[in-house]
Structures are given as structure tokens and as C-alpha cells.
Amino acid sequence: MLVVLVITSVDRRLRERILEQANAGLLREARLIGAEWTSPDVADSVADTQGALIAHRVTLIDTAGSVLGDSEFDDAQLRALENHRTRPEVAEALRSGSGTAVRQSASAGDVEIYSAVRHPFGVVRVSMAFDAHGVLVRQVRRDVFSAAALASLVALALATLFARTVTRPVLELRDDARAIAGGDLQRRPSLAAPGEVGELASAFHRLAEQLTARVQALEAEDALLRAVSDALNEGVVAFDSRQQVQQINDGARLLLGVREPLPFSLDQLPRDRVLRDAINQALAGRETDDVETTLQERTVTLTARPLTGGGAVLALYDVTPIRRLETVRRDFVANVSHELKTPLTVVGGFAETLRDPTLTSEQRAQFVETILSNTQRMHRLVDDLLDLSRIESGGWVPNPTTLDLDAIAAETLNTFSAAAAAKGIELKRAIPAEGASLSADGMAVRQILTNLVHNALRHTQAGSVMIFSEPGPQNLIIGVRDTGSGIPAEHLPRVFERFYRVDASRSRAEGGTGLGLAIVKHLAEAHGGRVSAESTVGAGTTFRVELPRVQGG
């Protein structure tokens, strides 16, 4: 600290003295040059001549701040120089008669000392680079630091010699031994004691080092095991022979629903028969492999292993997602099989009937039309399944563009105009001007509206089907409202599930695949939006698709 204070003080005082002397010399030179400046017309010539004589930069500035002459710039360069009236030294000279500043030159680029005096024609300024003075300051600083470092080394040597002669190494060893026994493994004895005491101190030091290294290795290993255990998807529980839980990771706490601090008794674990049997068998020395049970409403497989010397380890793996996927897969296969069975039966039956040579041409045409209708139904089902699979797997990514929602709505309604006219249903659209522009994937929006309108027409026997939009501050809602039969409240939460039908027989009879609303939901979610439905039985249904106003940046 003393060395730092000395160097700081000397450095500051030396800089101040150097700046004072340099400034005084530059002011004298500026006044002498001012005596030679007899006319504004000879400013550049005077600056060049005097600058060469004194080996410093000379700048002559008029009262408006324009540079009339500079020893380092020719005529063409002078005209490109900035106005100097706002330079600190120039402004001070114009105000009080003289001014000085230390700063980086805007034109030369280096740090310079500027001194300026007022003149009848403006200001005479003389400057010099500060680098030479900086070298002197650094040399003095190094000299002071070297002397201080040498003095510090001498003082350290004397202090060390003094400490060796006055300390009591035996008492130090006693204090160090007590500290290490108390758990302070960073404590070390002095190695500078003479004779046998020094050898004892050295041996004690090595012992402390080895003890510290082993304790740190054990702590690191324990921390690593804990980190690995907590990072596992499986739950891991370790018991001792006294049926106390000694280790349990976060996964096991979640699956078993326990929060007690370690250690705690096995009685705190859930009273599940499969779990208790696996633990008891492991504590008795027998292994248990992959038994399944339900814990905390989760399906879990258990594996238990006995430990050498007593105790056991229990591993738990949550298979709930796997079982759920298996259920979804079974339901999906069953639904697809059921959906394909009816049209395949119809196609097969009528195809076999067509082999009868006694059929009339009208009957054959009717049977062929039925086969074609059911074939188209199966084709629509396969197309919907492929679309849904592509969206769910991430194989389809929205490509947002700016869309005219009103034009897309008109195009969609025009597609169903014949079907609506056949049932006497009025097709309408209500797209306000502020809700007519949308940034989204064009094909996705068309498919959303097509599926919703098709669904509405199938469940509406009279009245109207309307496409509408409702602009919001952060999103845009597009939807379809009908005056059909409506959906009972208990069915509304499931209408967007695959193959779910409120009235299965009527939906199949009208050509529905049961996938249209599921596709709408996934298309909306792919845009970062969501879907909703509200309905009143006998009054109609409204489906809404909420999309962000801006997609794709």
C-alpha cells in the first residue's frame, strides 16, 4: 500500500510540474510568435516559419475561429480544418487572454499540450506532443517502483528472520493439530522450525495435505454421485439395514410423494403392496425386476437390488407417457379400422353384386355411384390422416404471408354454394375492414375455413352458415357460426379430438372423417394460436380460431 501511495503521489506531482513548465514555455513562444504576426494575410507564412524555428506546431486563428495558418498543414488542408472557436484553449484565450488544454488532437490524432494567447487578429496557439513527457513520467515511475520493491524485499527478509527467531514452533504445532481435529483442514504448520521440530512440522504438513486431498476427493465424488442421481429420469432410493432411507433423488421424491429430510424411515413411503414387497425382498437379499404398480396416479416400474453388507437400492421408472402412447396407438388403430371397415364392406359388397349379369343398367350405375362415393370417403380419410400426421410430426411449418381474409372467405363459401343451395342454407360472411388482413400461411387458413364450413353444413339443416372475424389488440379471431343442431355441453371439450363425433352415425352418413376439427386445432397451434368452441343445443355452434396478428417476423 505504501509503494502504491508513493508512486501515485509522485506520478501526480510530476505530471503537474511537467505540465506547468511546458505550458509556461509554450505561452512564451506564443507571445513571441504573436509579435511576428503583423497581418492576417501572412498568417500561414508566419506559422510555417515560426513552427520550423521552435520545432512545435503553430496555429494562427482569427476571432471567428477559422484557422488562418498552421505549420503542419498546407493551404488546401487548412480550408478543410474545423472551426477552432470551441476548442477549450482557444475559447479561454479569447475570454481571458490565455488558455491551455491537454487532449487528443482531432487532426493529428495524438495527445498534445495546447497553449494559446489572445492577439489583435485572433489567437496564437502553440502545441507540442505529450509523449516525450509521458516517457519521462514512466521512467520516474519505474525508478520509484524498483526502489520500493527492493526496500520491500529487504523488509520482508528482515521480518522473516525475526519471525523465525521469536516464534514458538511447538505451540504452533499444538494449535494447528487442534484446528485440524476441529475440522479446519486448511490449517498448516510452519515449515521453518529448526531441528527435530522442523521435521515434525514437515511430517505434520504432509499428513494435513493428504487428509485434505482425500476429504476433498470424497466430497467431489459424493457431489458427482448426487448430481448424476438427480439428473436421471429414474427415481433412486438407497436404504440401510436399519430400514432408514439414506439417499433419495428428486425423481424418486416426485414419484413417491415424500418430502422428509434425510435420513427417514421406510414407514414414510407409500403403503403400496407391490412397492413394500419389492423393498422387503431386497432387504432379505433377493432381487426384484421390473414389477409395475401405480404411485401418485403415475404408472411406475420397480427394480430392487440388495447391497453387500446390508441395505438395498430401489429404482423407479415412470412409464406413464409410454402407457398413454400405447393407449393412444390402440385407440387410433381401432378408430381407423372402424372408419375403413364400413366403406370397404360397402365397396366389396356392391363390387360382388356387380358380377350378377341380370342387373339392369340403372342398377349398375347406382351401384357404381355407391362404390365411387365410398372410395372417395376412404380417400378423404387417408388424405386427412396424412395431413394430420405431417402437421403433428413437424414435417409442415407455416409459411406466413399477408392474406386478404375476405377474399379467402368468399372463395371458401363459393366452394360450398351448391351444397348449401341444395339444403336451403344461406352462406354469409362478416369480415370487418380492420379484420380483413392476416399474416398467416394461406393454405392453412383455407383448410381451416374449409373444414369448419364443411362441418357446419353437415350439422345444419336450415338457416345460415357464416364466416366471421373479430380483430383484437394482439390477435385476430376467425371463425364459423351456424344455426344447426348444436353440441351438448358434455361433448364440447372433446370435439377437437381425432375421430370424436357427437352423432357418429349421422356424421358417417354425411361423409365426415372425424378428423377435420383435429386438423383445424393442429394448424392453429402450428401458428402459435388456439381454438375454442361454444354451442347451444338447437340454436347453433360457433368455432373460433385465434391467430397472432403477425407471423414470421
C-alpha positions as CSV (number, residue, x, y, z in Angstrom):
1,M,0.0,0.0,0.0
2,L,2.9,2.3,0.8
3,V,4.5,1.7,-2.5
4,V,1.2,2.3,-4.4
5,L,0.7,5.6,-2.4
6,V,4.2,6.8,-3.2
7,I,4.1,6.0,-6.9
8,T,0.6,7.6,-7.2
9,S,1.7,10.8,-5.4
10,V,5.0,11.1,-7.3
11,D,3.2,10.4,-10.6
12,R,0.6,13.1,-10.0
13,R,3.0,15.7,-8.7
14,L,5.5,15.1,-11.6
15,R,2.7,15.4,-14.2
16,E,1.6,18.6,-12.7
17,R,5.1,20.1,-12.6
18,I,5.8,19.0,-16.2
19,L,2.5,20.4,-17.5
20,E,3.2,23.7,-15.7
21,Q,6.7,24.1,-17.1
22,A,5.6,23.0,-20.6
23,N,2.6,25.4,-20.6
24,A,4.7,28.3,-19.4
25,G,7.2,27.7,-22.2
26,L,4.5,27.3,-24.8
27,L,2.8,30.6,-23.7
28,R,6.2,32.4,-24.0
29,E,6.6,31.1,-27.5
30,A,3.1,32.0,-28.4
31,R,3.6,35.6,-27.3
32,L,6.9,35.8,-29.3
33,I,5.1,34.5,-32.4
34,G,2.3,37.0,-31.9
35,A,4.9,39.8,-32.2
36,E,5.8,38.4,-35.6
37,W,2.1,38.2,-36.8
38,T,1.7,41.6,-38.3
39,S,-1.1,41.0,-40.8
40,P,-3.8,38.3,-41.3
41,D,-2.5,37.8,-44.9
42,V,0.8,36.4,-43.7
43,A,-0.7,34.1,-41.1
44,D,0.2,30.9,-42.8
45,S,3.8,32.1,-43.7
46,V,4.4,33.1,-40.1
47,A,3.1,29.8,-38.8
48,D,5.3,27.8,-41.1
49,T,8.4,29.9,-40.3
50,Q,8.0,30.0,-36.6
51,G,7.0,26.4,-36.4
52,A,10.2,25.3,-38.1
53,L,12.3,27.5,-35.7
54,I,10.8,26.3,-32.4
55,A,10.0,22.7,-33.6
56,H,6.5,22.9,-32.3
57,R,3.2,23.1,-34.0
58,V,2.0,26.7,-34.5
59,T,-1.7,27.6,-35.3
60,L,-2.9,31.1,-36.1
61,I,-6.7,31.5,-35.7
62,D,-8.9,34.5,-36.4
63,T,-11.5,35.8,-33.9
64,A,-14.3,33.8,-35.7
65,G,-12.4,30.5,-35.1
66,S,-11.2,29.9,-38.6
67,V,-7.6,28.6,-39.0
68,L,-5.6,31.1,-41.0
69,G,-2.3,29.4,-40.7
70,D,-0.8,26.1,-39.4
71,S,2.7,24.8,-39.5
72,E,1.6,21.3,-40.2
73,F,-1.0,21.9,-43.0
74,D,-0.8,23.5,-46.4
75,D,-3.4,25.8,-47.9
76,A,-5.7,23.1,-49.2
77,Q,-5.7,21.3,-45.9
78,L,-6.3,24.5,-44.0
79,R,-9.6,25.0,-45.7
80,A,-10.8,21.5,-44.6
81,L,-10.0,22.1,-40.9
82,E,-12.9,22.5,-38.5
83,N,-13.7,25.8,-36.8
84,H,-11.5,26.1,-33.7
85,R,-13.5,28.6,-31.7
86,T,-15.0,25.9,-29.5
87,R,-11.6,24.4,-28.6
88,P,-11.1,24.8,-24.9
89,E,-7.8,26.7,-25.1
90,V,-9.0,29.0,-27.9
91,A,-12.2,29.8,-26.0
92,E,-10.3,30.5,-22.8
93,A,-7.7,32.7,-24.6
94,L,-10.5,34.8,-26.3
95,R,-12.2,35.2,-22.9
96,S,-9.2,35.8,-20.5
97,G,-6.2,36.4,-22.7
98,S,-4.6,32.9,-22.4
99,G,-5.7,29.3,-22.2
100,T,-4.3,25.8,-22.0
101,A,-5.6,22.3,-22.5
102,V,-4.3,18.7,-22.8
103,R,-6.3,16.5,-25.1
104,Q,-6.2,14.3,-28.2
105,S,-5.8,16.3,-31.4
106,A,-8.8,15.9,-33.8
107,S,-6.5,16.5,-36.8
108,A,-3.2,15.0,-35.7
109,G,-4.7,12.1,-33.7
110,D,-2.2,12.2,-30.8
111,V,-2.3,13.7,-27.2
112,E,-0.9,17.2,-27.2
113,I,-0.5,20.2,-24.9
114,Y,-2.1,23.3,-26.3
115,S,-1.3,26.8,-25.1
116,A,-3.0,29.9,-26.7
117,V,-2.8,33.7,-26.2
118,R,-5.1,36.4,-27.5
119,H,-3.8,38.5,-30.4
120,P,-5.3,41.5,-32.1
121,F,-6.1,39.4,-35.2
122,G,-7.4,36.4,-33.2
123,V,-5.5,33.7,-31.3
124,V,-1.9,32.4,-31.4
125,R,-1.7,28.7,-30.4
126,V,1.4,26.6,-29.9
127,S,1.2,22.9,-29.2
128,M,3.6,20.0,-28.6
129,A,3.1,16.2,-28.2
130,F,2.8,14.9,-24.7
131,D,4.6,11.6,-25.5
132,A,8.0,12.8,-24.5
133,H,6.8,14.0,-21.1
134,G,4.9,10.7,-20.7
135,V,8.1,8.7,-21.3
136,L,9.8,10.8,-18.5
137,V,6.9,10.1,-16.2
138,R,7.1,6.4,-16.9
139,Q,10.8,6.3,-16.3
140,V,10.4,8.0,-12.9
141,R,7.6,5.7,-12.0
142,R,9.7,2.6,-12.8
143,D,12.6,4.0,-10.8
144,V,10.4,4.6,-7.8
145,F,8.8,1.2,-8.1
146,S,12.2,-0.5,-8.3
147,A,13.4,1.3,-5.2
148,A,10.2,0.5,-3.3
149,A,10.3,-3.2,-4.4
150,L,13.9,-3.5,-3.3
151,A,13.0,-1.9,0.1
152,S,10.0,-4.2,0.4
153,L,12.2,-7.3,-0.2
154,V,14.7,-6.2,2.4
155,A,11.9,-5.5,4.9
156,L,10.4,-8.9,4.1
157,A,13.7,-10.7,4.6
158,L,14.3,-8.9,7.9
159,A,10.7,-9.7,9.1
160,T,11.1,-13.4,8.2
161,L,14.4,-13.7,10.0
162,F,12.9,-12.0,13.1
163,A,9.8,-14.3,13.0
164,R,12.0,-17.4,12.9
165,T,13.8,-16.4,16.0
166,V,10.8,-15.4,18.1
167,T,8.0,-17.8,17.2
168,R,7.4,-20.9,19.3
169,P,7.0,-23.7,16.8
170,V,5.9,-26.3,19.3
171,L,2.9,-24.2,20.4
172,E,2.1,-23.5,16.8
173,L,2.0,-27.3,16.1
174,R,-0.3,-27.8,19.0
175,D,-2.7,-25.1,17.8
176,D,-2.6,-26.5,14.2
177,A,-3.3,-30.0,15.4
178,R,-6.3,-28.8,17.4
179,A,-7.6,-26.8,14.5
180,I,-7.4,-29.7,12.0
181,A,-9.0,-32.1,14.6
182,G,-11.8,-29.5,14.8
183,G,-12.4,-29.6,11.0
184,D,-10.2,-26.8,9.7
185,L,-8.5,-28.7,7.0
186,Q,-6.9,-25.6,5.6
187,R,-4.7,-25.1,8.7
188,R,-1.0,-25.9,8.1
189,P,2.1,-25.8,10.4
190,S,5.1,-23.6,9.7
191,L,7.9,-25.5,7.9
192,A,10.7,-23.1,9.1
193,A,11.2,-24.6,12.6
194,P,14.8,-25.8,13.4
195,G,15.9,-29.3,14.1
196,E,13.6,-32.1,15.0
197,V,10.7,-29.7,15.5
198,G,11.1,-28.7,11.8
199,E,11.0,-32.4,10.7
200,L,7.9,-32.9,12.8
201,A,6.3,-29.8,11.3
202,S,7.1,-31.1,7.8
203,A,5.6,-34.5,8.5
204,F,2.5,-32.9,10.0
205,H,2.2,-30.7,7.0
206,R,2.2,-33.7,4.6
207,L,-0.3,-35.5,6.8
208,A,-2.7,-32.5,6.6
209,E,-2.2,-32.3,2.8
210,Q,-3.1,-35.9,2.3
211,L,-6.1,-35.7,4.7
212,T,-7.4,-32.6,2.9
213,A,-6.9,-34.2,-0.5
214,R,-8.8,-37.4,0.5
215,V,-11.6,-35.5,2.1
216,Q,-12.0,-33.2,-1.0
217,A,-11.9,-36.3,-3.3
218,L,-14.7,-37.9,-1.2
219,E,-16.8,-34.7,-1.2
220,A,-16.3,-34.3,-5.0
221,E,-17.3,-37.9,-5.6
222,D,-20.3,-37.6,-3.4
223,A,-21.3,-34.3,-5.2
224,L,-20.9,-36.1,-8.5
225,L,-23.0,-39.0,-7.5
226,R,-25.7,-36.7,-6.2
227,A,-25.7,-34.7,-9.4
228,V,-25.8,-37.8,-11.6
229,S,-28.6,-39.3,-9.5
230,D,-30.7,-36.1,-9.6
231,A,-30.1,-35.8,-13.4
232,L,-31.6,-39.3,-14.0
233,N,-35.1,-39.7,-15.3
234,E,-35.4,-42.7,-12.9
235,G,-36.0,-42.4,-9.2
236,V,-33.3,-43.9,-7.0
237,V,-33.7,-44.7,-3.3
238,A,-31.0,-46.2,-1.0
239,F,-31.8,-47.9,2.3
240,D,-29.6,-49.2,5.1
241,S,-30.0,-52.4,7.1
242,R,-32.0,-50.5,9.8
243,Q,-34.6,-49.6,7.1
244,Q,-33.7,-46.0,7.0
245,V,-33.7,-44.1,3.7
246,Q,-30.1,-42.7,3.4
247,Q,-30.3,-41.4,-0.2
248,I,-33.1,-40.3,-2.5
249,N,-33.0,-38.2,-5.6
250,D,-35.6,-35.7,-6.9
251,G,-37.2,-38.1,-9.3
252,A,-37.9,-40.6,-6.5
253,R,-39.3,-37.9,-4.2
254,L,-41.7,-36.8,-7.0
255,L,-42.9,-40.4,-7.8
256,L,-43.2,-41.4,-4.1
257,G,-44.6,-38.1,-2.9
258,V,-42.2,-37.7,0.0
259,R,-40.5,-34.5,1.3
260,E,-39.0,-35.6,4.6
261,P,-35.3,-34.7,5.1
262,L,-32.7,-37.4,5.1
263,P,-32.5,-39.8,6.8
264,F,-36.1,-41.0,7.4
265,S,-37.8,-44.3,8.0
266,L,-39.3,-46.6,5.3
267,D,-42.7,-46.1,7.0
268,Q,-42.8,-42.6,5.3
269,L,-43.1,-44.3,1.9
270,P,-46.5,-45.0,0.3
271,R,-48.4,-48.1,1.5
272,D,-48.4,-49.8,-1.8
273,R,-48.2,-53.6,-1.7
274,V,-46.0,-54.1,-4.8
275,L,-43.6,-51.4,-3.5
276,R,-43.4,-52.9,0.0
277,D,-42.9,-56.4,-1.3
278,A,-40.0,-55.3,-3.6
279,I,-38.3,-53.4,-0.7
280,N,-38.7,-56.3,1.7
281,Q,-37.4,-58.9,-0.8
282,A,-34.3,-56.6,-1.5
283,L,-33.6,-56.2,2.3
284,A,-33.9,-60.0,2.6
285,G,-31.2,-60.4,-0.2
286,R,-33.5,-61.2,-3.2
287,E,-33.7,-59.1,-6.4
288,T,-36.9,-57.8,-7.9
289,D,-37.0,-56.9,-11.6
290,D,-39.5,-54.7,-13.4
291,V,-42.7,-55.0,-11.5
292,E,-45.3,-52.4,-12.3
293,T,-47.6,-50.5,-10.0
294,T,-49.4,-47.2,-9.6
295,L,-48.0,-44.5,-7.4
296,Q,-49.3,-40.9,-7.1
297,E,-51.6,-41.6,-10.1
298,R,-48.5,-42.5,-12.2
299,T,-47.7,-45.9,-13.7
300,V,-44.2,-46.9,-12.3
301,T,-41.9,-49.9,-12.8
302,L,-39.8,-51.0,-9.8
303,T,-36.4,-52.7,-9.6
304,A,-34.8,-53.6,-6.3
305,R,-31.3,-54.8,-5.6
306,P,-29.7,-55.8,-2.2
307,L,-26.4,-54.2,-1.2
308,T,-23.4,-56.0,0.1
309,G,-23.2,-55.5,3.8
310,G,-26.8,-54.8,4.3
311,G,-29.3,-52.4,2.8
312,A,-30.8,-52.1,-0.6
313,V,-31.3,-49.9,-3.7
314,L,-34.7,-49.2,-5.3
315,A,-35.0,-47.8,-8.8
316,L,-38.3,-46.4,-10.1
317,Y,-39.1,-45.5,-13.7
318,D,-42.2,-43.5,-14.8
319,V,-43.8,-45.3,-17.7
320,T,-47.0,-43.2,-17.7
321,P,-46.2,-41.5,-21.0
322,I,-45.4,-44.8,-22.6
323,R,-48.6,-46.4,-21.4
324,R,-50.5,-43.3,-22.6
325,L,-49.0,-43.5,-26.0
326,E,-49.8,-47.2,-26.2
327,T,-53.4,-46.4,-25.4
328,V,-53.5,-43.6,-28.0
329,R,-52.0,-46.0,-30.6
330,R,-54.5,-48.7,-29.8
331,D,-57.4,-46.3,-30.0
332,F,-56.0,-44.8,-33.2
333,V,-55.7,-48.2,-34.9
334,A,-59.2,-49.2,-33.7
335,N,-60.7,-45.9,-34.9
336,V,-59.0,-46.1,-38.3
337,S,-60.0,-49.7,-38.7
338,H,-63.6,-48.9,-37.7
339,E,-63.7,-45.9,-40.1
340,L,-62.4,-48.0,-43.0
341,K,-64.4,-51.1,-42.3
342,T,-67.8,-49.7,-43.3
343,P,-66.8,-48.2,-46.7
344,L,-64.7,-51.3,-47.5
345,T,-67.7,-53.5,-46.7
346,V,-69.9,-51.4,-49.0
347,V,-67.3,-51.4,-51.8
348,G,-66.8,-55.1,-51.5
349,G,-70.5,-55.9,-51.4
350,F,-71.5,-53.8,-54.3
351,A,-68.5,-54.9,-56.4
352,E,-69.5,-58.5,-55.8
353,T,-73.1,-57.6,-56.7
354,L,-72.0,-56.1,-60.0
355,R,-70.8,-59.5,-61.1
356,D,-74.5,-60.5,-61.4
357,P,-75.3,-60.5,-65.2
358,T,-79.0,-59.9,-64.6
359,L,-78.6,-56.4,-63.2
360,T,-80.1,-53.6,-65.2
361,S,-78.0,-50.7,-66.4
362,E,-79.7,-48.4,-63.9
363,Q,-78.9,-50.7,-61.0
364,R,-75.3,-51.0,-62.2
365,A,-75.0,-47.2,-62.4
366,Q,-76.4,-46.9,-58.9
367,F,-74.0,-49.5,-57.5
368,V,-71.0,-47.9,-59.3
369,E,-72.0,-44.5,-57.8
370,T,-72.2,-46.0,-54.3
371,I,-68.7,-47.6,-54.8
372,L,-67.3,-44.4,-56.0
373,S,-68.8,-42.5,-53.1
374,N,-67.3,-44.8,-50.5
375,T,-64.0,-44.9,-52.3
376,Q,-63.9,-41.1,-52.2
377,R,-64.8,-41.3,-48.5
378,M,-61.8,-43.6,-47.9
379,H,-59.6,-41.3,-50.0
380,R,-60.6,-38.3,-47.9
381,L,-59.9,-40.2,-44.7
382,V,-56.4,-41.2,-45.9
383,D,-55.7,-37.6,-47.0
384,D,-56.8,-36.3,-43.6
385,L,-54.7,-38.8,-41.8
386,L,-51.6,-37.9,-43.9
387,D,-52.2,-34.2,-43.3
388,L,-52.6,-34.7,-39.6
389,S,-49.5,-36.9,-39.4
390,R,-47.5,-34.4,-41.3
391,I,-48.6,-31.5,-39.0
392,E,-48.1,-33.4,-35.8
393,S,-44.6,-34.7,-36.7
394,G,-43.3,-31.2,-37.5
395,G,-42.9,-32.0,-41.2
396,W,-45.1,-29.0,-42.0
397,V,-44.1,-25.5,-41.0
398,P,-46.3,-22.4,-41.7
399,N,-45.1,-20.0,-44.3
400,P,-46.8,-16.7,-43.3
401,T,-47.8,-14.2,-45.9
402,T,-50.1,-11.2,-45.9
403,L,-53.6,-12.5,-46.7
404,D,-56.9,-11.0,-47.7
405,L,-59.2,-12.8,-45.3
406,D,-62.4,-11.5,-47.0
407,A,-61.3,-12.9,-50.4
408,I,-60.4,-16.3,-48.9
409,A,-63.8,-16.4,-47.1
410,A,-65.6,-15.6,-50.3
411,E,-63.6,-18.3,-52.1
412,T,-64.4,-20.9,-49.4
413,L,-68.1,-20.1,-49.4
414,N,-68.3,-20.3,-53.2
415,T,-66.9,-23.8,-53.0
416,F,-69.9,-24.9,-50.9
417,S,-72.5,-22.8,-52.6
418,A,-74.1,-25.8,-54.5
419,A,-74.2,-27.9,-51.3
420,A,-75.7,-25.1,-49.3
421,A,-78.3,-24.3,-52.0
422,A,-79.4,-27.9,-52.1
423,K,-80.2,-27.7,-48.4
424,G,-81.6,-24.2,-48.5
425,I,-78.9,-22.8,-46.3
426,E,-77.7,-19.2,-46.7
427,L,-73.9,-18.7,-46.8
428,K,-72.7,-15.4,-45.3
429,R,-69.5,-13.7,-44.3
430,A,-68.9,-10.8,-41.8
431,I,-65.3,-9.6,-42.2
432,P,-64.8,-6.0,-41.0
433,A,-62.2,-3.8,-42.7
434,E,-59.9,-3.9,-39.6
435,G,-60.1,-7.7,-39.6
436,A,-59.6,-8.3,-43.3
437,S,-55.8,-8.5,-43.2
438,L,-54.0,-11.5,-41.7
439,S,-50.4,-12.7,-41.7
440,A,-50.5,-16.5,-41.9
441,D,-50.0,-19.5,-44.1
442,G,-52.5,-19.2,-47.0
443,M,-53.1,-22.9,-47.5
444,A,-53.6,-23.4,-43.7
445,V,-56.2,-20.6,-43.4
446,R,-58.1,-22.0,-46.5
447,Q,-58.0,-25.5,-44.9
448,I,-59.2,-24.2,-41.6
449,L,-62.2,-22.4,-43.1
450,T,-63.0,-25.3,-45.5
451,N,-63.1,-27.8,-42.6
452,L,-65.2,-25.5,-40.4
453,V,-67.7,-24.6,-43.1
454,H,-67.9,-28.3,-44.2
455,N,-68.5,-29.3,-40.6
456,A,-71.2,-26.6,-40.2
457,L,-73.1,-27.6,-43.3
458,R,-73.2,-31.2,-42.3
459,H,-74.9,-30.3,-39.0
460,T,-77.2,-27.6,-40.2
461,Q,-80.5,-28.4,-41.8
462,A,-81.8,-24.9,-42.2
463,G,-80.8,-21.3,-41.5
464,S,-77.3,-20.0,-42.3
465,V,-73.6,-20.6,-42.1
466,M,-71.4,-17.5,-41.6
467,I,-67.6,-16.9,-41.7
468,F,-66.6,-14.0,-39.4
469,S,-63.6,-12.3,-38.0
470,E,-63.1,-10.4,-34.7
471,P,-59.9,-8.3,-34.5
472,G,-58.1,-8.0,-31.2
473,P,-55.1,-5.9,-30.0
474,Q,-52.7,-8.8,-30.2
475,N,-54.5,-11.4,-32.3
476,L,-57.2,-12.0,-34.9
477,I,-60.1,-14.4,-34.4
478,I,-61.5,-16.1,-37.5
479,G,-64.4,-18.5,-37.1
480,V,-67.6,-20.1,-38.5
481,R,-71.0,-19.7,-36.9
482,D,-74.0,-21.9,-37.9
483,T,-77.7,-22.3,-36.9
484,G,-77.5,-26.1,-36.7
485,S,-78.4,-28.7,-34.2
486,G,-75.8,-27.6,-31.7
487,I,-73.5,-29.6,-29.5
488,P,-74.3,-30.7,-25.9
489,A,-72.1,-29.2,-23.3
490,E,-70.6,-32.5,-22.2
491,H,-69.2,-33.1,-25.7
492,L,-67.6,-29.6,-26.3
493,P,-64.2,-30.4,-24.5
494,R,-63.6,-33.3,-26.9
495,V,-64.8,-32.1,-30.3
496,F,-61.3,-31.4,-31.4
497,E,-60.1,-35.0,-30.7
498,R,-59.4,-37.3,-33.6
499,F,-62.4,-39.4,-34.7
500,Y,-64.6,-38.0,-32.0
501,R,-68.2,-37.5,-33.1
502,V,-71.2,-36.2,-31.2
503,D,-73.5,-38.2,-33.5
504,A,-71.4,-40.8,-35.1
505,S,-74.0,-42.4,-37.3
506,R,-75.1,-39.2,-38.9
507,S,-71.6,-37.9,-39.4
508,R,-70.6,-41.0,-41.2
509,A,-73.7,-41.0,-43.3
510,E,-72.9,-37.4,-44.4
511,G,-69.3,-38.3,-45.3
512,G,-67.4,-36.9,-42.3
513,T,-64.0,-38.5,-41.4
514,G,-63.9,-37.3,-37.8
515,L,-60.5,-35.6,-38.4
516,G,-61.5,-32.1,-39.7
517,L,-61.6,-30.3,-36.3
518,A,-58.4,-32.1,-35.2
519,I,-56.6,-30.7,-38.3
520,V,-58.0,-27.2,-37.5
521,K,-56.6,-27.4,-34.0
522,H,-53.2,-28.5,-35.1
523,L,-53.0,-25.9,-37.9
524,A,-53.9,-23.2,-35.4
525,E,-51.3,-24.4,-32.8
526,A,-48.6,-24.5,-35.5
527,H,-49.2,-20.7,-35.9
528,G,-49.0,-20.2,-32.2
529,G,-52.8,-19.8,-31.9
530,R,-55.6,-21.8,-30.2
531,V,-59.1,-23.0,-30.9
532,S,-62.4,-22.9,-29.0
533,A,-66.0,-23.8,-29.4
534,E,-69.3,-22.7,-27.9
535,S,-72.7,-24.1,-28.7
536,T,-76.4,-24.1,-27.7
537,V,-78.4,-27.2,-28.5
538,G,-81.0,-26.4,-31.1
539,A,-79.6,-22.9,-31.7
540,G,-76.2,-23.5,-33.4
541,T,-72.5,-23.7,-32.8
542,T,-69.6,-21.2,-33.1
543,F,-66.0,-22.3,-33.7
544,R,-63.2,-19.7,-33.2
545,V,-59.6,-19.9,-34.3
546,E,-57.4,-17.3,-32.6
547,L,-54.2,-16.4,-34.5
548,P,-51.5,-13.9,-33.7
549,R,-51.7,-10.8,-35.9
550,V,-48.1,-11.0,-37.0
551,Q,-46.4,-14.3,-38.0
552,G,-42.9,-14.9,-39.4
553,G,-41.4,-11.7,-38.0
